[in-house]
Amino acid sequence: MIIWVASYPKSGNTWVRGVLTAYYYTKDGVYDPKQLMQIPDYPNPKIIGKKYIENNTIHLHWEESQKRLTKDNKVVFLKTHNALLKIGKYPFTTSEYTLGVIYIIRDPRNVITSLKNHLDLQSYDQTFNFMADKDKILTNKEKVYSRNQFISSWKINYTSWCKMNSYKRLILKYEDMINDPEKTFKKLILFTSLLSNHEKKVDEIKLKKAILTTKFESMKESEKKGDFNESVNSPFNNNKREFFYLGPKNNWKELLNRDLITKMNKYYSDDLKYLGYEY
């Protein structure tokens, strides 16, 4: 059965995966970037079973690949940026294969700065349009369509996961991860342990090590050393983009101009209020 680690891009998914892999896949709780592969991207060619499929057909492989992955009834974590939607008659997942959901959400006014850097987009207007595109699909330049993720818009992505009641669900705010990591990540471990029938008592020492070694500065340093392999290349010059960019220093009040703040506040007004973000 699958526990989804889901989010819109640049919302803290890698941090959550870092804590989970440090806690569950190491003996001492010390983060090891090589262990991130224990929570792989979905979809990917290995899970789909084919490297190359036709463009715009990924939805035809969702059920088959998840059925194959969960046939032995073991618990697996999967990372995804996919929205929890149907394409035609094909749902992204069902209760037959899904055990629970961890959804990480981040203030869209901070997502936009990280996303612009990550994708090397030319302007904030272009990035805003990316975030508002309900038909947005993430693919890669090699056109390996078995990696395609239908992320939709920021608004649709979070509502598809956070307002559904089909699965046991934990919603984590990126801002809570920064402001109170001990409390927030303890919730994470309690939730995942309950779902997967692990020891119900949290190993406090191991969790503290997992939190300490996945701090932004530590993960940024591992990227500089070449130990982190999930950075992407710019579509313009093929140079690696800095994955760990601003982290806690990403403050929309200081980085965005007044016109863009006004535009985003208006566009996301209902969402900001619903999620309890400053408005």
C-alpha positions in Angstrom: 0.0 0.0 0.0 1.2 3.5 -0.8 1.8 6.4 1.5 1.9 9.5 -0.8 4.3 12.3 0.0 2.6 14.8 -2.2 2.9 18.6 -2.9 3.1 21.2 -5.5 6.7 21.7 -6.6 9.0 23.7 -4.3 6.9 23.3 -1.2 9.1 21.3 1.0 8.7 17.7 -0.3 12.4 17.0 -0.3 12.7 18.1 3.3 9.9 15.8 4.4 11.5 12.9 2.4 14.8 13.7 4.1 13.3 13.4 7.6 11.4 10.2 6.7 14.4 8.5 5.2 16.7 9.5 8.0 14.2 8.2 10.6 13.1 5.0 8.8 16.0 4.0 6.6 19.0 4.7 8.8 20.1 3.2 12.1 21.1 6.4 13.8 18.8 9.0 12.2 21.5 10.9 10.4 20.4 12.1 7.0 22.0 10.4 4.0 21.1 12.0 0.6 21.6 8.6 -1.0 18.7 7.3 0.9 16.3 9.7 -0.7 15.8 7.1 -3.4 13.9 5.0 -0.9 11.0 7.4 -1.6 11.2 7.7 -5.3 9.3 10.0 -7.7 6.1 8.8 -9.1 5.6 8.2 -11.9 9.0 7.0 -13.1 10.1 4.5 -15.8 11.0 1.8 -13.3 7.6 1.8 -11.6 5.7 2.3 -14.9 7.7 -0.6 -16.4 8.6 1.3 -19.5 11.1 4.0 -20.2 9.3 5.4 -23.2 5.5 5.7 -23.6 3.5 8.0 -25.9 3.0 11.5 -24.8 -0.2 12.3 -22.9 -0.8 8.6 -22.1 0.7 8.5 -18.5 -2.8 8.2 -17.0 -3.3 4.9 -18.8 -0.5 3.4 -16.7 -1.4 4.7 -13.2 -3.6 1.8 -12.1 -1.5 -1.0 -13.6 1.7 0.3 -12.1 0.2 0.9 -8.6 -1.4 -2.5 -8.7 1.9 -4.1 -9.5 3.7 -2.1 -6.9 1.3 -3.0 -4.1 0.7 -6.6 -4.9 2.6 -7.9 -1.9 0.8 -5.5 0.4 4.0 -3.9 1.7 4.0 -0.2 2.7 5.8 2.0 0.2 6.4 5.8 0.3 6.1 7.6 -3.1 6.8 11.2 -3.8 4.6 13.0 -6.3 3.7 16.5 -7.5 0.7 15.1 -9.4 -2.7 16.5 -8.6 -5.3 14.0 -7.2 -7.5 14.2 -10.3 -8.9 12.0 -13.0 -7.9 12.2 -16.6 -10.9 11.0 -18.5 -12.1 8.0 -16.6 -8.7 7.3 -15.0 -8.2 8.4 -11.4 -4.6 9.1 -10.2 -5.0 6.6 -7.4 -7.7 4.8 -5.5 -8.2 3.4 -2.0 -7.3 0.0 -3.3 -3.7 1.1 -3.5 -3.5 4.1 -1.2 -2.9 3.8 2.5 -2.6 7.5 3.3 -1.4 10.9 2.2 1.1 13.4 3.5 0.5 16.7 1.8 3.0 19.6 2.2 1.7 23.1 1.5 3.6 26.4 1.3 2.4 30.0 0.9 2.1 30.5 -2.9 3.9 33.9 -2.5 7.0 32.0 -1.4 6.5 29.2 -3.8 6.8 31.6 -6.7 10.3 32.7 -5.9 11.6 29.2 -5.5 9.8 28.0 -8.6 11.2 30.8 -10.7 14.7 29.9 -9.7 14.2 26.2 -10.0 12.8 26.3 -13.6 15.0 29.3 -14.6 11.9 31.2 -15.7 12.4 34.6 -17.1 10.0 36.6 -15.0 7.6 36.5 -12.1 4.8 37.0 -14.5 5.8 33.9 -16.4 6.1 32.0 -13.1 2.7 33.2 -12.0 1.1 32.0 -15.2 2.8 28.7 -14.7 1.3 28.4 -11.2 -2.2 29.4 -12.5 -2.2 26.9 -15.4 -4.8 24.3 -14.7 -3.5 22.1 -17.6 0.2 22.2 -16.5 2.2 19.0 -17.0 5.7 18.5 -15.7 7.9 16.6 -18.1 11.7 16.6 -18.8 13.7 17.7 -21.8 14.5 14.1 -22.7 10.8 13.6 -23.3 10.7 10.5 -21.1 6.9 10.6 -20.8 6.8 7.9 -18.2 7.9 10.7 -15.9 5.1 13.1 -16.7 3.2 14.5 -13.8 0.0 16.3 -14.2 0.4 19.0 -11.6 -2.3 21.3 -12.7 -2.3 24.7 -11.0 -1.1 25.5 -7.5 -4.8 26.1 -6.4 -6.1 22.9 -7.9 -3.2 20.8 -6.8 -3.6 21.6 -3.1 -7.4 21.5 -3.1 -7.4 18.1 -4.9 -5.4 16.6 -2.0 -6.5 18.7 1.0 -10.2 18.8 0.4 -10.8 15.2 -0.4 -11.9 12.8 2.4 -11.1 9.5 0.7 -7.9 8.8 2.5 -6.2 9.2 5.9 -4.3 12.4 5.5 -1.8 14.6 7.2 -1.3 18.2 6.0 2.0 19.8 6.8 2.7 23.5 6.4 6.2 24.4 5.3 6.0 27.4 7.6 5.3 25.1 10.6 8.3 22.9 9.6 10.5 26.0 9.9 8.9 27.5 13.0 8.4 24.4 15.1 10.2 21.4 13.4 10.1 19.2 16.5 6.4 19.4 16.9 5.6 19.2 13.2 7.9 16.3 12.4 6.8 14.4 15.5 3.3 14.6 14.0 4.7 13.2 10.8 6.3 10.2 12.4 3.3 9.4 14.6 1.1 9.5 11.5 3.3 7.3 9.3 4.0 4.9 12.1 0.3 4.5 12.8 -0.4 3.9 9.1 2.4 1.4 8.6 2.2 -0.4 11.9 5.6 0.6 13.0 6.5 1.2 16.7 3.9 3.7 18.0 6.4 5.4 20.3 8.6 8.0 18.6 12.3 7.5 19.0 13.0 11.1 20.2 16.8 10.9 19.9 16.6 9.5 16.4 14.0 12.1 15.3 16.1 14.9 16.7 19.1 13.7 14.6 16.9 13.5 11.6 15.7 17.1 12.1 19.2 18.4 12.8 20.8 16.8 9.8 18.1 17.8 7.4 18.3 21.5 8.2 18.4 23.7 5.1 22.0 24.6 5.5 23.0 21.0 5.8 21.1 19.9 2.7 22.4 22.9 0.8 25.9 21.9 1.7 25.4 18.3 0.6 24.3 19.7 -2.8 27.5 21.8 -3.1 29.5 18.6 -2.4 27.7 16.8 -5.2 25.9 14.4 -2.9 22.4 15.5 -4.1 21.3 14.4 -7.5 17.9 15.9 -7.9 18.9 19.3 -9.2 17.6 20.1 -12.6 19.3 21.7 -15.6 18.2 25.1 -17.0 16.3 24.7 -20.2 18.3 27.6 -21.6 21.9 26.8 -21.0 22.0 23.3 -19.5 23.6 24.5 -16.3 22.5 23.0 -13.0 20.0 25.1 -11.1 20.5 25.5 -7.4 17.9 23.3 -5.8 18.3 24.5 -2.2 17.9 28.2 -3.0 16.6 30.5 -0.2 14.9 28.2 2.3 13.9 30.0 5.5 15.2 33.3 3.9 12.5 33.1 1.3 10.2 36.0 2.4 7.7 37.3 -0.1 7.3 40.6 1.7 11.0 41.4 0.9 11.4 39.7 -2.5 8.2 40.5 -4.4 7.2 43.9 -5.6 4.0 45.6 -4.5 2.2 45.0 -7.8 2.8 41.3 -7.7 1.9 41.0 -4.0 -1.4 42.8 -4.8 -2.0 40.5 -7.8 -1.3 37.3 -5.9 -3.3 38.4 -2.8 -6.3 39.1 -5.0 -6.0 35.9 -7.0 -5.4 33.6 -4.0 -7.5 35.6 -1.5 -9.8 32.7 -0.7 -7.0 30.2 -0.4 -4.9 32.4 1.8 -7.8 32.8 4.2 -8.7 29.1 4.1 -5.1 28.1 4.9 -4.6 30.7 7.5 -1.9 32.6 5.8 -1.3 36.4 6.4 -3.5 38.3 4.1 
